[in-house]
Amino acid sequence: MLARLLPACPCRSSGSVVWRAIMRAVMASLPLSLPLPASRLRIAYRDAAPEHALAAAGTLAVFGFGSALATTHPDPRYLHVALPASGRAPLECWQVDADVRHGRTDGIAHSQGGGLAFGALEVADTGDIEHAAATAYARLRDWLVHSDHPHPLRIWNYLDAITEGAGDAERYRRFCVGRARGIGRALAPGELPAATAIGHPQPTGRFQLYWLAAQQAGTPLENPRQLQAWRYPRQYGPQPPGFARALLPASPQMPLLLSGTAAVVGHASQHEAHLDAQLDEVLANLDSLIATARTHRPDLARTPDASTRLKVYVRDADALPQVDTLLGQRLPGIPRIVLQGHVCRRELLVEIDGCHG
């Protein structure tokens, strides 16, 4: 390869001082690192014991939901999310095509493999969610700065009483302020990860944060049916939410990562008090995001299919079976986990996040 880059030289012997000087100059001009291999992430919903899922080759993380599963585990790759489930929820399993290293460092559970990294931390929340969020995001920021996987692709936030409080004292609005304070600088639109923020229906006393990060940055995507969250008008609080509607990872072997998506068009909530209409609006927004992603990656399926995985958050516990039934009718055969969780606006009854492709 170097011979093709260099002009013919009459003094091209290995002992030539001139040739060695040319070689040093050429090597200095070449990139210091080779292209990173394409990452691959498989997300599956499995009815299994956590130990069996963790023992599978390439397991990056395992998530348990509901009250039937252990809330703690010695393996840092296992995380319990304190949201009640509709029936017995399957485990959510992340797997990569590589060996996985894992551990706990300074209160952060983490694992790495195949160009991807999982991380999770919890912060006590005694009522000041702004402080809890600022503390958690400052730790996340510092972790990423010193990580081999510095690019957050997807972030999940679970907090107590997300819509408690009036006006700018509402806890979700204070969370947004704390998140921005913890990050410490304004993020450009091209840096924003996909994200979810959901409220625990019962007090836990903690703010839970976990993420998927990569060695290569992805492409944040927006929904043409919705105003970008980071451009929300002042009526929604002093600090607009900092996330992209979806994110397309750099690797073509990675799925489209869908943010928490609710019945919002423009910036306004739709169909107040009508659960089935809100669910249809959510699905329309997801279809719009998939169509946007297909302009970058045309091989993605046009609509949710067997490759899609959905997590569904429903405000009212009594509505869990109804939402599960409606989704079975609208998206038959699409794997899903249905959980009770409070969306960040009181009038919104359902939200969906997940992946596609």
N, C-alpha and C positions, 0 to 999 in steps of 0.2 A: 504493500500500500504506500509506504513512504517513498519507494522508488518512483511511483507514478506522480507523486506530489513534487518531486525535486527535478530541476533541470539537469541535463547531462553534465557531468563534471569530470575533467580529465584526471583529477587527483582523487579518485573514489576508492582508495584503499583504506582498509580498516585502521591502518596506523597513521593515516594522514591527519595532521593537525587541522587543516582546512575542513576536511570532511567531518571531523568531530565537532567543529564549531558550527557547521551547517546543521548537523543533527540536533545540537542543543537548541539552536534557534527555532527549528521546526517543532520540536517537542514542546518548547515553551509556548508555541502558538496554538497547540491542540488543546481540546477540552481536557480537564483534569479527571473527568469521570465518564464512564460509558453510560448509554441510556439505561434507565432502570427497567427491569422486566415488568410485563403487564401484571397487575394485581388481579386476583379473582376472588370474589366473595360469594358464597352460597348461603342463603338464608332459608332455613327450613323450620317448619312447625312439627314437633315430634311429641308423641305420647310416650314418654320414657321417664325413668328416674334420672335425676340430675347426674348421678355417678356414671350412668351408662352414656349419657350425652357427652360428658366431659372426657370420657375415655376414648371417644372416637378420634381418629387421626385428623389433625389439622384444626381442632376446635379452638376458635379464638375467644368465644364468649357464649354463655348460656344464660337465658333469662327465664325466671319463674314468676308467675302471676297468681293472684288469689291467695286464699287462706290454706289451701291443701298442701302447699309446698313449704319446705324449710325457708325461714327468713335469712339464715346465714349459712355459710359453707366455708370450710378451710381453703378451698380452691378459689383464688382471686378471680377466676374467669366466670364464676357464678354470681349472678346478681338477682336479688328478689325485688320486684317492684310492687309497692304496697297499694295496688288497685284491685278491688274485688272483680272477679271474673264471672262471666255467664257460664255456669256449669264448671266443669274441671277444664281449665285452659291448658293447651299443650305448651311445651317449652318452646321458646324461640332460640334457635341454634345458629351461630355464625361459624362458618368453616372456610378455611383457606387451603390452597394446595402447597403447603409448606410445613416444616416443623414450627412449632409455636413455643416461644419462651414466655414465662409469666412470673409475676411476683407482686409484692406490695412494697411501696416506697413512700415514706412520709404520708401515710394515710390514703394513698392512691392505689387502687387495685388496677393492674395493667397486664396486657399481653401483647405480643408482637409476632408477626409472621407473614410471609408472602407480600411484603410491601405495605401491610396494614397494621393498625394498632387499635386496641380497645383500651379505654380507661374509664374509671368511675371513682367518684368521691362523694361524701356526704358532709354536710355542714349543719350544726345545730341551728334550729330556727325557733327562737323563744318569742317571736312576735315581730321582730324587725327583719322583714324579708329583704329589704334593701341592703342591709349589712350582710346578711347571709349570702345573697347573690354576689355582692362585691367581693366577699372573701373567697367564695368558690371560683369565680371567674378569674380572680388574680392568680389563684393556684393553677387553674387550667392554663392561663397565659404563660406562666413561668414553666410549666411542664412542657408545653409545646415548644417554647423557645429552646429548651435544652434537649429536645427529642430528635431521634432520627426520623420521626414521622410528624413533621411540623404543620401539616395542613389538615385542619378539621373539615371533614366532609359532612358529618351529621352529628347533631347534639340533641339530647333529650333532657328536659327539665321537669321535675315533679315536685310540687310544693303544696303546703297546706293552704286551705281557705283562699283560693286564687282570686275570687271576686269579692272578698270581704273588704268593707270600707267604702267610703263615698268619695266621688271626684278623684282628685289627684292622690288621695290617701288610699285608694284601692290597692290591694296587695299586688295585683298583676302590674299596675303602673309603677309601683315602687320596685318591683322585681326588674322591670326594664331599666329603670334608673341605675339600680345596683349592678346589673349586668354590664352596662356601658361603663360604669365607674371602675369595675374590676378589670375590664379589657384595657382601659387606660388610654385609648385613642379611638378616633372615629374610623371605622372600617369602610374601605371603599366597596362599592357594590360588588366588584369582582372577587372580594375576599369573603363574602358572607356564606356561611354554611347553611344547609337545610336544618330545620329545627322543629321541635315540639315543646310546648309548655302546657302542662295539664295539672289540675288540682286534685289532691287526695280528697276523697269524699269524707274520710274520717281523719282526725288530727293524728299526726305522727311525730311532730316536734322536730322535723328535719327537712332539709332541702336536699334533694337527690339529683345529681348531675352525672351523666355518662355520655361517651362520645365514641365515634369512629374517626380515626385520622389516617393519613396516608403519607407516603414519601412524595407523591405528586399531587399538585393542586387539581381540583375539579373545576367544572364550569357551572356557576350558579345560574339558575333559570327563573324567569318570572312568568306569571300567568296573565295573558292579555285580557282576561275577564276581571282581573283584580288589580287595584292599585298596589304598587310595591309597598310592603309593610314599612320599610324604612322611610317612606314618603307620606305616612299617615298624617292627617291634619292634627292640629293642636287639641282638638276635642277628645282625642284618645289618650292624652297624657303628655307630660313634659318631655318624654324621651320615646321616640318611635321604636317599635320592636326591631331588633337587629337580626334578621334572618332572610334567606332567600326562599322562594316558594318550593323549589326543588333544586337538586344538584345532580349533575351528570359527571361521574368520575372520569379521570383521564383514560383509564383502561377500558377498552371495549368489552372486556370480560366482566365488568362490574355492572350491577343493575342501576337504573335510575332511582335516586333516593328522594322520596316524596315527603315534604314537610307536613306537619299537622294542618289539615285542610278542612275548613268549615263552610257554612252557607253564607259566604261574603261575596258580594259583587261590587266592583269598585272598592269602596271602603266600608260599605253599609251592610249590616246584617239583614238577611232575608227571611221571610216566612215565619215571623215570630209565633211561637206556640204551635207550630205545625211540624211535627217531627218528620212525617213522611216526605213533605215538600222540602224540608231542610236536607234530608238525606239525598234526595234527587239532585239538589243544587250542589252538594258536596261531590257527587259522582260526576256532574257536569264539569266541575272545576278540575277533578282528577283527569278526565278525558282531555281537557284543554292543556294541562301540563304535559301529558303524554304526547300530544300533537306538537307542542313546542319542542320537546326533547327530540322528536323524530326529524326535525329540521337539522339537527346535529348528528343524529344517529338513525338513519332511515330503516335499519333492520329491526328496530324495536316494534313489537306488536302494536297495532293501532288502538287497541282497547285492552283492559285487564284480561289476563289469561292465566294459564296454569303456572306461569313464571311469577305471577304477582303474589305478594304477601301483604296483607292489610292488618293493621291494628286499629280497632274502632273504639272510641271513647264516648260513652253515653252518660249524660248528666244524671238522669233519674234511674235508680235501681229497678223500679217496676217496668221500665221501658227496655231493659236488656233483651228479654225474649222477643219483643216486637221488632227491634232493630235486627236481631239475628235472623228472624224470619224474612224480613224485607230484603236483607242482603242476599239470603239464599234464593229469593225470587229474582232479584235484579242482576246478581252476579253468581249464577250457579257454578259450583265447582271451584270458586276462588278461595284459597286458604285464608282464614281470618281468625283473629282473636278478638273477642268482644269483652270490653272492660268497662267498669263504672269509673268515670273520671269527669271532673268539671272543666268545661271549656272556659277560655279566658274572658268571655262576655256572658253575662247572666242569661241573655235571651237565646244563646246558642245551645242547642240540645245535643248535638252530635258533632264529632270531629273524627277524621280518618287520616292516618299516616301509613307509610309502608314503603315498598320497593316494587319495581316493575322491570322485567327483562332478565 
